[in-house]
Structures are given as C-alpha cells and as structure tokens.
Amino acid sequence: MSIWEAAHAADARRPRSNQTQLGASDTICMRRAGYILSGTPRTNTPDKKAAILGTYIHTGLLEDARREYGWLVERTVVGDTIRGHVDVVQLDAATAARLPKRHRPKIAAHAVTVEDIKTKSGRIWDRVVRFGPTAAEMRQVLLYASLLATVGFADIPGQRYLARLGPIEVALIRFRFVNRDTGEEEVQEFPYDPWLAAQARWWVDRVTEEDDPEKLRRDHDGPGLSTICDNCPFLDTCWPEAAPGVPAQTVLIHDDADRAKALERYVRARERAREASRVKELVRAMVDASPEGNYGSNHLGWDGGKDKEEPDVSAMVDAFEDADLAVPMVPDQEAMIRVMRRAGMTVPMRKAPGKKSARSINVSKARPAA
C-alpha cells in the first residue's frame, strides 16, 4: 500500500477534479477550457505527485498567512462563466474599515491587492525570476481581479460579510513564487490594468461562444513536447492516437501547404538557434578570465574546473592485501573496483595529475548584496 494512493484519492475528490464550470486556472489552454465547459469526459489520469505536493505547500502557506496576518485567503468569486478561489486578497485601510472588526486584517495593505501564490521547481526558477508569470498565469489573476472590481466577492455562506462590500477598487496584482526545492521566494507586483482584464475576459468569451471544443486552438505543443499536454486529463481526446512509432503532432499536417508552412518555421528557428549559439560562444570566450560576481542584472558563476579524481591502483592493492583478498598478478583496475564494491569497501581515489573537470559558465539573475 502506498501513501500516494490516499493522496490521489483525496485529490480526485477536490472540486477542481470534477468541475464542469470554468475556473480561471483552466485558461491555460483554450481547447482544454472548451472541453470542460462542454462536459467532455476526461480520458487521462496523469501522475499528480508534483502537483499534489505543490497543493500541500500552497495550502499550508495560505493557512499560516491567514492566522498570522489576517489575510483573506481562498475566497470565492463568481461571474457568468468563471468561478474560482482567489489565493489572497489584501484590503487597504479604507475598505477594511467597512468590515466587522473581527474580520479586519491585522495590517492593512497600502492598496487593494489580489495575490496568487505559485510553487515552482528549481529547474525553471531562473526563468521564473527573470520573466515572471506566464500569459496564462497573468490571465488567471486578471480574471479574479476583474470579478472583484465588477462584482465583488460571491454571496455565499462564510463570506457574506465580504459580499456586502460590493465591487472593490483593485489597485495591484501580485505574484508570489515559491521554489519547491529551496523555499526561495520571489514577489512581483503589477498595477491592475482594466484593459488587460478586458483582454482576459475576451479570451473566455471566445471559448464560450464555440459549441464544438475541437474547433478551438491547442495552445501547447502536444505529448512529448509539452508537460502541460502530458498532464492534461483530455490528452487522448485532444491528440488522437497516431500510427505506431509516429509522433502525435503529425495530425497537424493535412496537405502540402501545411508541410510548406512547417518547413518555413523550421528554417527560421534553425537560423535563430545558429545566431544564438554563435553569440553564446563569443560571450563565453570573452568572459573566460572574469571572476564570479554580479554584473548589471546578471550573476556570473563558474562550474567545474576542479581537479579530476581517478582510482588509486596502488592504494587498492594495499587495501586488497589488508583484507586478505587475492591481488591479480597484473592489477586490473575495473575488476578490482567491482570486487571492492561487492565487499562493501571504499574505492580509494587520487587526483589525476594534470587533469581538470570541464569548466562551464553559469549565468543567473544578479544576487542581492550580502
């Protein structure tokens, strides 16, 4: 019995696993949103371990923030087609004063702020810190903020005192990214832009106007090329199975005109990659003698360049004799290593004379001053 069986069972009972109404977080892909609205049966059950761990971290952080700071967390907003739970709403002093005293935040924000918390893996952390939220993540928060600005909180049990506030003048949207591997935190704020919010609503309107989800565009590259597609509950419906051994993306080609367009894209991408590779090689050579440190908005670091180690055959012979093992007349390094490992012995190593590990460049966002 695996503890993950319990975790997956609990996750399957969460409302977002069984919804037929569109949540703002479902705007990651236009066709997926269409499938949800049309009630299309889910065909795939992806592995959700990473997502479930992210949910645990997310829930724990929000609950602690609610207790310590009095933040409004996981509050419901509802529109004509969107229903969702806003991670955090921080009220300014004027708005908070309209609430019963027991519901006011311990510290009011300087402006009404809608916040979304995202957990991210260390593998993509540098990209998150540099470039911020994706278009889909921005769309999600804009939809929540737009509902608060035009409707207010949903009038449901547990938050009727919030619903009585009516529409709220949202000033900021905030993303709080948390690195799942290190716990590092990155906060990015943007002014609430009603025009961008209207764009987000337009996106949803395009989905709701189309009765056939198959006519909606796929916003990602498909199985094997996109983790979003690999973990989509509608994968098999969206990407019909191709012939054995043939990528699913072959369904995107219908005629010679499609082939011509695809090859043109390939040539343009190849030229961009060639130029990017040339620039990277040039810069790598230019900074080869530069010390590690912050330079402008970037941090230069170096990996490798350390002394290489190799098995010390002379020390292995001594270890064989001490352990009463038969020493080969002509020492066989690989065979002796296998014998020592089977015997639970540590293989002695030494620095390889004149050899260094490969030195590689590591460019990340500039680090805060100590």
Kinemage of the C-alpha trace (Angstrom):
@kinemage 1
@onewidth
@group {chain A} dominant
@subgroup {mainchain}
@vectorlist {calphas} color= white
{ca met a 1} P 0.000 0.000 0.000
{ca ser a 2} L 1.395 3.398 -1.000
{ca ile a 3} L 0.629 6.650 0.776
{ca trp a 4} L 0.211 8.166 -2.681
{ca glu a 5} L -2.952 6.104 -3.157
{ca ala a 6} L -4.539 8.105 -0.349
{ca ala a 7} L -3.177 11.375 -1.758
{ca his a 8} L -4.526 10.680 -5.247
{ca ala a 9} L -7.917 9.611 -3.859
{ca ala a 10} L -8.222 12.828 -1.857
{ca asp a 11} L -7.142 14.899 -4.858
{ca ala a 12} L -9.783 13.241 -7.044
{ca arg a 13} L -12.489 14.407 -4.626
{ca arg a 14} L -11.426 18.045 -4.777
{ca pro a 15} L -13.933 20.217 -6.639
{ca arg a 16} L -11.442 21.142 -9.354
{ca ser a 17} L -11.094 17.473 -10.280
{ca asn a 18} L -14.791 17.111 -11.108
{ca gln a 19} L -15.787 20.577 -12.317
{ca thr a 20} L -17.876 21.365 -15.379
{ca gln a 21} L -17.742 25.130 -14.791
{ca leu a 22} L -14.717 27.056 -15.951
{ca gly a 23} L -12.186 28.088 -13.321
{ca ala a 24} L -9.709 30.857 -14.029
{ca ser a 25} L -6.850 28.370 -13.685
{ca asp a 26} L -8.338 26.411 -16.613
{ca thr a 27} L -7.482 29.234 -19.000
{ca ile a 28} L -4.082 27.629 -19.546
{ca cys a 29} L -5.371 26.264 -22.867
{ca met a 30} L -8.325 27.318 -24.999
{ca arg a 31} L -9.253 23.801 -26.086
{ca arg a 32} L -8.984 22.393 -22.560
{ca ala a 33} L -11.333 25.147 -21.382
{ca gly a 34} L -13.738 24.175 -24.154
{ca tyr a 35} L -13.684 20.530 -23.105
{ca ile a 36} L -14.540 21.492 -19.523
{ca leu a 37} L -17.438 23.746 -20.498
{ca ser a 38} L -18.875 21.145 -22.866
{ca gly a 39} L -18.712 18.409 -20.216
{ca thr a 40} L -16.326 16.272 -22.267
{ca pro a 41} L -15.346 13.146 -20.280
{ca arg a 42} L -11.774 13.084 -19.034
{ca thr a 43} L -9.747 10.390 -20.778
{ca asn a 44} L -6.429 10.527 -18.924
{ca thr a 45} L -5.280 10.268 -15.329
{ca pro a 46} L -1.818 11.823 -15.219
{ca asp a 47} L 0.629 11.334 -12.377
{ca lys a 48} L -0.107 14.176 -9.977
{ca lys a 49} L 2.584 13.711 -7.330
{ca ala a 50} L 4.326 17.017 -8.062
{ca ala a 51} L 1.013 18.878 -8.307
{ca ile a 52} L -0.240 17.360 -5.044
{ca leu a 53} L 2.964 18.334 -3.234
{ca gly a 54} L 2.519 21.838 -4.622
{ca thr a 55} L -1.045 21.893 -3.281
{ca tyr a 56} L 0.142 20.871 0.197
{ca ile a 57} L 2.746 23.658 0.256
{ca his a 58} L 0.249 26.151 -1.159
{ca thr a 59} L -2.457 25.279 1.383
{ca gly a 60} L -0.080 25.361 4.331
{ca leu a 61} L 1.376 28.738 3.416
{ca leu a 62} L -2.060 30.289 2.922
{ca glu a 63} L -3.433 28.978 6.202
{ca asp a 64} L -0.417 30.265 8.133
{ca ala a 65} L -0.726 33.675 6.446
{ca arg a 66} L -4.414 33.799 7.355
{ca arg a 67} L -3.681 33.104 11.029
{ca glu a 68} L -0.633 35.355 11.346
{ca tyr a 69} L -1.593 38.322 9.165
{ca gly a 70} L -5.367 38.133 8.887
{ca trp a 71} L -5.203 37.895 5.096
{ca leu a 72} L -8.333 36.939 3.171
{ca val a 73} L -7.390 33.597 1.631
{ca glu a 74} L -9.159 31.201 -0.737
{ca arg a 75} L -12.181 33.484 -1.138
{ca thr a 76} L -14.722 32.686 -3.845
{ca val a 77} L -15.557 34.896 -6.814
{ca val a 78} L -18.259 34.053 -9.346
{ca gly a 79} L -19.141 35.540 -12.727
{ca asp a 80} L -21.313 34.447 -15.632
{ca thr a 81} L -18.830 31.804 -16.787
{ca ile a 82} L -15.964 31.927 -14.253
{ca arg a 83} L -15.913 30.598 -10.727
{ca gly a 84} L -12.756 30.428 -8.696
{ca his a 85} L -10.943 30.875 -5.413
{ca val a 86} L -8.632 33.851 -5.043
{ca asp a 87} L -5.485 32.872 -3.142
{ca val a 88} L -5.108 36.158 -1.283
{ca val a 89} L -6.919 39.486 -1.159
{ca gln a 90} L -5.276 42.217 0.903
{ca leu a 91} L -7.558 45.147 1.675
{ca asp a 92} L -6.493 48.737 2.163
{ca ala a 93} L -7.404 50.578 5.367
{ca ala a 94} L -10.490 52.309 3.915
{ca thr a 95} L -12.008 49.073 2.593
{ca ala a 96} L -11.055 47.065 5.683
{ca ala a 97} L -12.800 49.654 7.888
{ca arg a 98} L -16.111 48.649 6.280
{ca leu a 99} L -15.801 45.135 7.697
{ca pro a 100} L -16.726 43.973 11.214
{ca lys a 101} L -13.698 44.467 13.464
{ca arg a 102} L -13.143 40.742 13.957
{ca his a 103} L -12.706 40.279 10.194
{ca arg a 104} L -10.266 43.103 9.599
{ca pro a 105} L -6.645 42.301 8.669
{ca lys a 106} L -4.012 42.838 11.353
{ca ile a 107} L -2.120 45.115 8.981
{ca ala a 108} L -3.940 46.797 6.105
{ca ala a 109} L -2.305 46.974 2.672
{ca his a 110} L -1.469 50.344 1.152
{ca ala a 111} L -3.763 49.433 -1.768
{ca val a 112} L -6.238 46.630 -2.522
{ca thr a 113} L -4.119 43.768 -3.845
{ca val a 114} L -5.077 40.460 -5.454
{ca glu a 115} L -2.328 37.903 -4.960
{ca asp a 116} L -1.656 34.485 -6.438
{ca ile a 117} L 0.854 32.040 -4.967
{ca lys a 118} L 2.639 29.683 -7.341
{ca thr a 119} L 5.057 26.902 -6.405
{ca lys a 120} L 7.781 26.255 -8.977
{ca ser a 121} L 10.568 23.708 -9.364
{ca gly a 122} L 14.193 24.729 -9.106
{ca arg a 123} L 14.718 23.591 -12.694
{ca ile a 124} L 12.795 26.581 -14.074
{ca trp a 125} L 13.410 29.008 -11.197
{ca asp a 126} L 15.811 31.313 -13.036
{ca arg a 127} L 13.291 31.717 -15.871
{ca val a 128} L 10.508 32.482 -13.370
{ca val a 129} L 12.594 35.117 -11.591
{ca arg a 130} L 13.655 36.760 -14.858
{ca phe a 131} L 10.433 36.708 -16.839
{ca gly a 132} L 7.697 36.428 -14.222
{ca pro a 133} L 4.252 34.912 -14.748
{ca thr a 134} L 3.229 33.161 -17.941
{ca ala a 135} L 0.443 34.587 -20.086
{ca ala a 136} L -1.966 32.000 -18.646
{ca glu a 137} L -0.978 32.818 -15.044
{ca met a 138} L -1.435 36.531 -15.707
{ca arg a 139} L -4.816 35.852 -17.328
{ca gln a 140} L -5.952 33.869 -14.282
{ca val a 141} L -5.197 36.661 -11.813
{ca leu a 142} L -6.638 39.336 -14.105
{ca leu a 143} L -9.912 37.396 -14.264
{ca tyr a 144} L -10.090 37.164 -10.476
{ca ala a 145} L -9.265 40.849 -10.081
{ca ser a 146} L -11.815 41.770 -12.740
{ca leu a 147} L -14.563 39.876 -10.923
{ca leu a 148} L -13.703 41.630 -7.661
{ca ala a 149} L -13.691 45.012 -9.416
{ca thr a 150} L -17.030 44.486 -11.193
{ca val a 151} L -18.989 42.078 -8.954
{ca gly a 152} L -17.168 41.700 -5.662
{ca phe a 153} L -16.958 38.571 -3.516
{ca ala a 154} L -19.514 35.829 -4.125
{ca asp a 155} L -22.552 35.956 -1.857
{ca ile a 156} L -22.201 32.502 -0.299
{ca pro a 157} L -22.139 31.199 3.276
{ca gly a 158} L -18.922 32.029 5.108
{ca gln a 159} L -18.218 35.230 3.237
{ca arg a 160} L -21.484 37.165 3.115
{ca tyr a 161} L -19.826 39.962 5.106
{ca leu a 162} L -17.387 40.289 2.205
{ca ala a 163} L -20.127 40.198 -0.431
{ca arg a 164} L -21.746 43.211 1.242
{ca leu a 165} L -18.716 45.274 0.246
{ca gly a 166} L -19.845 45.100 -3.375
{ca pro a 167} L -17.336 45.811 -6.174
{ca ile a 168} L -13.855 46.595 -4.868
{ca glu a 169} L -11.400 49.029 -6.393
{ca val a 170} L -8.439 46.729 -7.111
{ca ala a 171} L -5.135 48.574 -7.473
{ca leu a 172} L -2.447 45.856 -7.650
{ca ile a 173} L -1.998 42.253 -8.674
{ca arg a 174} L 0.833 40.299 -7.102
{ca phe a 175} L 2.542 37.000 -7.811
{ca arg a 176} L 4.365 35.224 -5.020
{ca phe a 177} L 6.524 32.438 -6.434
{ca val a 178} L 7.934 29.804 -4.059
{ca asn a 179} L 10.756 27.472 -5.065
{ca arg a 180} L 9.665 23.936 -4.079
{ca asp a 181} L 13.293 22.785 -3.858
{ca thr a 182} L 14.843 25.587 -1.781
{ca gly a 183} L 11.942 27.579 -0.305
{ca glu a 184} L 13.222 30.737 -2.013
{ca glu a 185} L 10.544 33.384 -2.504
{ca glu a 186} L 10.115 35.844 -5.390
{ca val a 187} L 7.438 38.558 -5.311
{ca gln a 188} L 6.403 40.530 -8.402
{ca glu a 189} L 3.741 43.246 -8.487
{ca phe a 190} L 1.899 44.919 -11.348
{ca pro a 191} L -0.692 47.705 -11.434
{ca tyr a 192} L -4.171 46.370 -12.145
{ca asp a 193} L -4.920 47.254 -15.766
{ca pro a 194} L -8.632 47.203 -16.737
{ca trp a 195} L -7.664 46.970 -20.414
{ca leu a 196} L -5.629 43.787 -19.815
{ca ala a 197} L -8.518 42.445 -17.715
{ca ala a 198} L -10.851 43.064 -20.673
{ca gln a 199} L -8.448 41.060 -22.855
{ca ala a 200} L -8.632 38.169 -20.383
{ca arg a 201} L -12.450 38.283 -20.454
{ca trp a 202} L -12.342 38.374 -24.257
{ca trp a 203} L -10.316 35.129 -24.190
{ca val a 204} L -13.021 33.451 -22.097
{ca asp a 205} L -15.759 34.821 -24.365
{ca arg a 206} L -14.123 33.197 -27.394
{ca val a 207} L -14.259 29.829 -25.613
{ca thr a 208} L -17.884 30.148 -24.511
{ca glu a 209} L -19.029 31.207 -27.990
{ca glu a 210} L -17.766 27.975 -29.566
{ca asp a 211} L -20.025 24.939 -29.129
{ca asp a 212} L -17.501 22.454 -30.534
{ca pro a 213} L -14.280 22.369 -28.465
{ca glu a 214} L -12.487 20.604 -31.351
{ca lys a 215} L -12.628 23.898 -33.256
{ca leu a 216} L -10.740 25.729 -30.510
{ca arg a 217} L -6.993 26.067 -30.841
{ca arg a 218} L -4.448 23.983 -28.969
{ca asp a 219} L -2.230 26.363 -27.008
{ca his a 220} L 0.603 23.893 -26.391
{ca asp a 221} L 2.788 21.591 -28.454
{ca gly a 222} L 1.341 18.196 -27.567
{ca pro a 223} L 2.516 14.975 -25.877
{ca gly a 224} L 6.228 14.530 -25.512
{ca leu a 225} L 6.859 18.218 -26.204
{ca ser a 226} L 4.764 19.894 -23.510
{ca thr a 227} L 4.431 18.874 -19.866
{ca ile a 228} L 1.096 20.687 -19.809
{ca cys a 229} L -0.192 18.362 -22.529
{ca asp a 230} L 1.438 15.307 -20.942
{ca asn a 231} L -0.529 16.023 -17.749
{ca cys a 232} L -3.806 17.048 -19.363
{ca pro a 233} L -6.905 14.980 -18.475
{ca phe a 234} L -8.111 15.404 -22.074
{ca leu a 235} L -4.862 14.319 -23.763
{ca asp a 236} L -6.249 11.396 -25.769
{ca thr a 237} L -9.284 13.365 -26.902
{ca cys a 238} L -7.250 16.372 -27.961
{ca trp a 239} L -4.447 14.411 -29.642
{ca pro a 240} L -5.889 11.323 -31.384
{ca glu a 241} L -3.511 8.406 -31.451
{ca ala a 242} L -1.216 8.442 -34.477
{ca ala a 243} L 0.215 5.406 -36.225
{ca pro a 244} L 2.630 3.317 -34.114
{ca gly a 245} L 6.009 4.999 -33.813
{ca val a 246} L 4.731 8.284 -35.286
{ca pro a 247} L 4.522 11.469 -33.183
{ca ala a 248} L 1.039 12.687 -32.289
{ca gln a 249} L 1.877 16.051 -33.849
{ca thr a 250} L 1.531 14.507 -37.328
{ca val a 251} L -2.214 15.206 -37.025
{ca leu a 252} L -1.350 18.883 -37.542
{ca ile a 253} L -0.326 18.240 -41.164
{ca his a 254} L -3.188 17.893 -43.646
{ca asp a 255} L -1.699 18.804 -47.019
{ca asp a 256} L 1.374 20.115 -48.804
{ca ala a 257} L 0.547 23.688 -47.812
{ca asp a 258} L 0.825 22.683 -44.137
{ca arg a 259} L 4.145 20.991 -44.872
{ca ala a 260} L 5.465 24.108 -46.593
{ca lys a 261} L 4.493 26.329 -43.627
{ca ala a 262} L 6.033 23.897 -41.150
{ca leu a 263} L 9.328 23.790 -43.047
{ca glu a 264} L 9.440 27.585 -43.234
{ca arg a 265} L 9.063 27.711 -39.447
{ca tyr a 266} L 11.845 25.136 -39.119
{ca val a 267} L 14.264 27.165 -41.258
{ca arg a 268} L 13.542 30.388 -39.344
{ca ala a 269} L 14.029 28.609 -36.000
{ca arg a 270} L 17.267 26.994 -37.197
{ca glu a 271} L 18.714 30.373 -38.174
{ca arg a 272} L 17.738 31.929 -34.845
{ca ala a 273} L 19.323 28.999 -32.989
{ca arg a 274} L 22.515 29.301 -35.054
{ca glu a 275} L 22.828 33.007 -34.287
{ca ala a 276} L 22.066 32.411 -30.593
{ca ser a 277} L 24.726 29.695 -30.443
{ca arg a 278} L 27.277 32.000 -32.100
{ca val a 279} L 26.606 34.788 -29.596
{ca lys a 280} L 26.798 32.403 -26.613
{ca glu a 281} L 30.163 31.013 -27.791
{ca leu a 282} L 31.531 34.531 -28.310
{ca val a 283} L 30.402 35.760 -24.880
{ca arg a 284} L 31.707 32.586 -23.220
{ca ala a 285} L 35.150 33.278 -24.685
{ca met a 286} L 35.006 36.975 -23.763
{ca val a 287} L 34.326 36.360 -20.048
{ca asp a 288} L 36.567 33.308 -19.625
{ca ala a 289} L 39.026 35.228 -17.422
{ca ser a 290} L 36.331 37.110 -15.493
{ca pro a 291} L 35.779 36.372 -11.790
{ca glu a 292} L 32.403 35.324 -10.397
{ca gly a 293} L 30.097 38.120 -9.332
{ca asn a 294} L 27.197 40.415 -10.225
{ca tyr a 295} L 27.498 42.352 -13.471
{ca gly a 296} L 24.497 44.554 -14.131
{ca ser a 297} L 21.340 42.465 -13.870
{ca asn a 298} L 23.171 39.124 -14.165
{ca his a 299} L 25.369 36.966 -11.960
{ca leu a 300} L 28.367 35.195 -13.488
{ca gly a 301} L 29.246 31.865 -11.945
{ca trp a 302} L 31.577 29.030 -12.893
{ca asp a 303} L 31.035 25.305 -12.509
{ca gly a 304} L 33.721 22.641 -12.830
{ca gly a 305} L 37.395 23.405 -13.313
{ca lys a 306} L 38.239 21.236 -10.313
{ca asp a 307} L 40.923 18.565 -10.050
{ca lys a 308} L 39.748 15.291 -11.538
{ca glu a 309} L 39.926 12.150 -9.435
{ca glu a 310} L 40.775 8.632 -10.567
{ca pro a 311} L 41.026 5.251 -8.802
{ca asp a 312} L 44.342 4.839 -6.953
{ca val a 313} L 45.516 1.381 -8.072
{ca ser a 314} L 48.468 1.323 -5.629
{ca ala a 315} L 46.159 2.068 -2.695
{ca met a 316} L 43.729 -0.586 -3.943
{ca val a 317} L 46.491 -3.208 -3.907
{ca asp a 318} L 47.280 -2.274 -0.275
{ca ala a 319} L 43.557 -2.492 0.574
{ca phe a 320} L 43.315 -5.949 -1.063
{ca glu a 321} L 46.253 -7.216 0.994
{ca asp a 322} L 44.832 -5.774 4.237
{ca ala a 323} L 41.529 -7.520 3.514
{ca asp a 324} L 43.202 -10.836 2.581
{ca leu a 325} L 41.857 -10.617 -0.957
{ca ala a 326} L 43.764 -12.129 -3.862
{ca val a 327} L 45.641 -9.418 -5.724
{ca pro a 328} L 45.789 -10.007 -9.507
{ca met a 329} L 49.326 -10.568 -10.822
{ca val a 330} L 48.612 -7.773 -13.302
{ca pro a 331} L 46.340 -5.295 -11.478
{ca asp a 332} L 43.013 -4.987 -13.333
{ca gln a 333} L 41.510 -1.684 -12.224
{ca glu a 334} L 37.905 -2.345 -13.294
{ca ala a 335} L 37.872 -5.879 -11.850
{ca met a 336} L 39.392 -4.717 -8.556
{ca ile a 337} L 36.769 -1.933 -8.277
{ca arg a 338} L 33.982 -4.483 -8.767
{ca val a 339} L 35.457 -6.763 -6.080
{ca met a 340} L 35.834 -3.908 -3.598
{ca arg a 341} L 32.283 -2.705 -4.143
{ca arg a 342} L 30.871 -6.204 -3.688
{ca ala a 343} L 32.861 -6.444 -0.460
{ca gly a 344} L 31.455 -3.107 0.741
{ca met a 345} L 34.877 -1.445 0.637
{ca thr a 346} L 35.546 2.177 -0.332
{ca val a 347} L 37.453 2.538 -3.585
{ca pro a 348} L 40.496 4.772 -2.896
{ca met a 349} L 40.789 7.759 -5.232
{ca arg a 350} L 43.580 10.193 -6.067
{ca lys a 351} L 43.857 13.418 -8.010
{ca ala a 352} L 44.545 12.744 -11.680
{ca pro a 353} L 47.806 14.557 -12.471
{ca gly a 354} L 47.274 17.486 -14.802
{ca lys a 355} L 43.556 16.800 -15.337
{ca lys a 356} L 40.677 19.173 -14.543
{ca ser a 357} L 36.931 18.762 -14.897
{ca ala a 358} L 35.309 20.750 -17.687
{ca arg a 359} L 34.671 24.407 -16.747
{ca ser a 360} L 31.193 25.615 -17.614
{ca ile a 361} L 29.588 29.031 -17.408
{ca asn a 362} L 26.521 29.637 -15.257
{ca val a 363} L 24.607 32.900 -15.813
{ca ser a 364} L 21.705 33.668 -13.488
{ca lys a 365} L 19.898 36.740 -12.247
{ca ala a 366} L 22.035 39.107 -10.169
{ca arg a 367} L 22.068 38.162 -6.495
{ca pro a 368} L 21.195 40.573 -3.671
{ca ala a 369} L 24.143 42.229 -1.989
{ca ala a 370} L 25.205 40.457 1.198
